[in-house]
Amino acid sequence: MCSTIKQGGFTMDHTKFKAGSELRERVLLVAGRLFTEGGYPNVSMRRIASEIGCSQMAMYRHFPDKEALMQQLCIDLYE
């Protein structure tokens, strides 16, 4: 079963997905939205993982911590 949710200009397809670049892109997309909505200090890696539907450990393969995730968002923004 596939469900697509559109929130705040972001479209998320809540189906199973492969780890790798697809997971990395979802982490960046969801983290960017959550940081914008709630502020950086109020968003945890656990919350991001929960929104995506993956484990925290899966996210840590791509980003060692929340600061590294935010740095990548900033790099992407300026590129």
Rosetta constraint file for C-alpha pairs under 8 A:
AtomPair CA 1 CA 15 HARMONIC 7.20 0.50
AtomPair CA 2 CA 13 HARMONIC 6.98 0.50
AtomPair CA 2 CA 14 HARMONIC 6.24 0.50
AtomPair CA 2 CA 15 HARMONIC 5.40 0.50
AtomPair CA 3 CA 13 HARMONIC 5.90 0.50
AtomPair CA 3 CA 14 HARMONIC 5.44 0.50
AtomPair CA 3 CA 15 HARMONIC 6.96 0.50
AtomPair CA 4 CA 11 HARMONIC 6.77 0.50
AtomPair CA 4 CA 12 HARMONIC 5.64 0.50
AtomPair CA 4 CA 13 HARMONIC 4.42 0.50
AtomPair CA 4 CA 14 HARMONIC 6.08 0.50
AtomPair CA 5 CA 11 HARMONIC 5.67 0.50
AtomPair CA 5 CA 12 HARMONIC 5.32 0.50
AtomPair CA 5 CA 13 HARMONIC 6.51 0.50
AtomPair CA 5 CA 14 HARMONIC 7.63 0.50
AtomPair CA 6 CA 10 HARMONIC 5.48 0.50
AtomPair CA 6 CA 11 HARMONIC 4.27 0.50
AtomPair CA 6 CA 12 HARMONIC 6.31 0.50
AtomPair CA 7 CA 11 HARMONIC 6.44 0.50
AtomPair CA 10 CA 29 HARMONIC 7.88 0.50
AtomPair CA 10 CA 33 HARMONIC 7.98 0.50
AtomPair CA 14 CA 52 HARMONIC 7.92 0.50
AtomPair CA 14 CA 53 HARMONIC 7.96 0.50
AtomPair CA 17 CA 22 HARMONIC 7.19 0.50
AtomPair CA 17 CA 23 HARMONIC 7.29 0.50
AtomPair CA 18 CA 22 HARMONIC 6.55 0.50
AtomPair CA 18 CA 23 HARMONIC 6.80 0.50
AtomPair CA 19 CA 23 HARMONIC 5.12 0.50
AtomPair CA 19 CA 24 HARMONIC 7.78 0.50
AtomPair CA 19 CA 58 HARMONIC 7.51 0.50
AtomPair CA 20 CA 24 HARMONIC 6.24 0.50
AtomPair CA 21 CA 25 HARMONIC 6.12 0.50
AtomPair CA 22 CA 26 HARMONIC 6.28 0.50
AtomPair CA 23 CA 27 HARMONIC 6.11 0.50
AtomPair CA 23 CA 59 HARMONIC 7.70 0.50
AtomPair CA 24 CA 28 HARMONIC 6.33 0.50
AtomPair CA 24 CA 59 HARMONIC 7.47 0.50
AtomPair CA 24 CA 62 HARMONIC 6.39 0.50
AtomPair CA 25 CA 29 HARMONIC 6.11 0.50
AtomPair CA 26 CA 30 HARMONIC 6.00 0.50
AtomPair CA 26 CA 52 HARMONIC 6.99 0.50
AtomPair CA 27 CA 31 HARMONIC 5.80 0.50
AtomPair CA 27 CA 48 HARMONIC 7.09 0.50
AtomPair CA 27 CA 49 HARMONIC 7.67 0.50
AtomPair CA 27 CA 52 HARMONIC 7.11 0.50
AtomPair CA 27 CA 59 HARMONIC 7.19 0.50
AtomPair CA 28 CA 32 HARMONIC 5.91 0.50
AtomPair CA 28 CA 69 HARMONIC 7.34 0.50
AtomPair CA 28 CA 73 HARMONIC 6.67 0.50
AtomPair CA 29 CA 33 HARMONIC 6.41 0.50
AtomPair CA 30 CA 34 HARMONIC 6.11 0.50
AtomPair CA 30 CA 48 HARMONIC 6.59 0.50
AtomPair CA 30 CA 51 HARMONIC 7.30 0.50
AtomPair CA 30 CA 52 HARMONIC 7.09 0.50
AtomPair CA 31 CA 35 HARMONIC 5.89 0.50
AtomPair CA 31 CA 48 HARMONIC 6.05 0.50
AtomPair CA 31 CA 69 HARMONIC 7.96 0.50
AtomPair CA 32 CA 36 HARMONIC 6.11 0.50
AtomPair CA 32 CA 73 HARMONIC 6.97 0.50
AtomPair CA 33 CA 37 HARMONIC 6.13 0.50
AtomPair CA 34 CA 38 HARMONIC 5.76 0.50
AtomPair CA 34 CA 39 HARMONIC 7.22 0.50
AtomPair CA 34 CA 40 HARMONIC 7.99 0.50
AtomPair CA 34 CA 43 HARMONIC 6.72 0.50
AtomPair CA 34 CA 48 HARMONIC 7.63 0.50
AtomPair CA 35 CA 39 HARMONIC 4.61 0.50
AtomPair CA 35 CA 40 HARMONIC 4.85 0.50
AtomPair CA 35 CA 42 HARMONIC 7.82 0.50
AtomPair CA 35 CA 43 HARMONIC 6.47 0.50
AtomPair CA 36 CA 40 HARMONIC 7.65 0.50
AtomPair CA 38 CA 42 HARMONIC 5.93 0.50
AtomPair CA 38 CA 43 HARMONIC 6.74 0.50
AtomPair CA 39 CA 43 HARMONIC 6.79 0.50
AtomPair CA 43 CA 47 HARMONIC 6.49 0.50
AtomPair CA 43 CA 48 HARMONIC 7.38 0.50
AtomPair CA 44 CA 48 HARMONIC 6.46 0.50
AtomPair CA 44 CA 66 HARMONIC 7.46 0.50
AtomPair CA 45 CA 49 HARMONIC 6.18 0.50
AtomPair CA 45 CA 56 HARMONIC 6.72 0.50
AtomPair CA 45 CA 65 HARMONIC 7.67 0.50
AtomPair CA 45 CA 66 HARMONIC 6.38 0.50
AtomPair CA 46 CA 50 HARMONIC 6.12 0.50
AtomPair CA 46 CA 56 HARMONIC 5.99 0.50
AtomPair CA 47 CA 51 HARMONIC 6.19 0.50
AtomPair CA 48 CA 52 HARMONIC 6.30 0.50
AtomPair CA 49 CA 53 HARMONIC 5.88 0.50
AtomPair CA 49 CA 54 HARMONIC 5.24 0.50
AtomPair CA 49 CA 55 HARMONIC 5.77 0.50
AtomPair CA 49 CA 56 HARMONIC 5.50 0.50
AtomPair CA 49 CA 59 HARMONIC 7.04 0.50
AtomPair CA 50 CA 54 HARMONIC 6.45 0.50
AtomPair CA 50 CA 55 HARMONIC 7.44 0.50
AtomPair CA 54 CA 58 HARMONIC 6.62 0.50
AtomPair CA 54 CA 59 HARMONIC 7.63 0.50
AtomPair CA 55 CA 59 HARMONIC 6.84 0.50
AtomPair CA 56 CA 60 HARMONIC 6.32 0.50
AtomPair CA 57 CA 61 HARMONIC 6.65 0.50
AtomPair CA 58 CA 62 HARMONIC 7.54 0.50
AtomPair CA 59 CA 63 HARMONIC 6.18 0.50
AtomPair CA 60 CA 64 HARMONIC 4.96 0.50
AtomPair CA 60 CA 65 HARMONIC 6.86 0.50
AtomPair CA 63 CA 68 HARMONIC 5.85 0.50
AtomPair CA 63 CA 69 HARMONIC 5.66 0.50
AtomPair CA 64 CA 68 HARMONIC 6.43 0.50
AtomPair CA 64 CA 69 HARMONIC 7.86 0.50
AtomPair CA 65 CA 69 HARMONIC 6.52 0.50
AtomPair CA 66 CA 70 HARMONIC 6.22 0.50
AtomPair CA 67 CA 71 HARMONIC 6.13 0.50
AtomPair CA 68 CA 72 HARMONIC 6.26 0.50
AtomPair CA 69 CA 73 HARMONIC 6.37 0.50
AtomPair CA 70 CA 74 HARMONIC 6.27 0.50
AtomPair CA 71 CA 75 HARMONIC 6.19 0.50
AtomPair CA 72 CA 76 HARMONIC 6.10 0.50
AtomPair CA 73 CA 77 HARMONIC 6.11 0.50
AtomPair CA 74 CA 78 HARMONIC 6.27 0.50
AtomPair CA 75 CA 79 HARMONIC 6.19 0.50
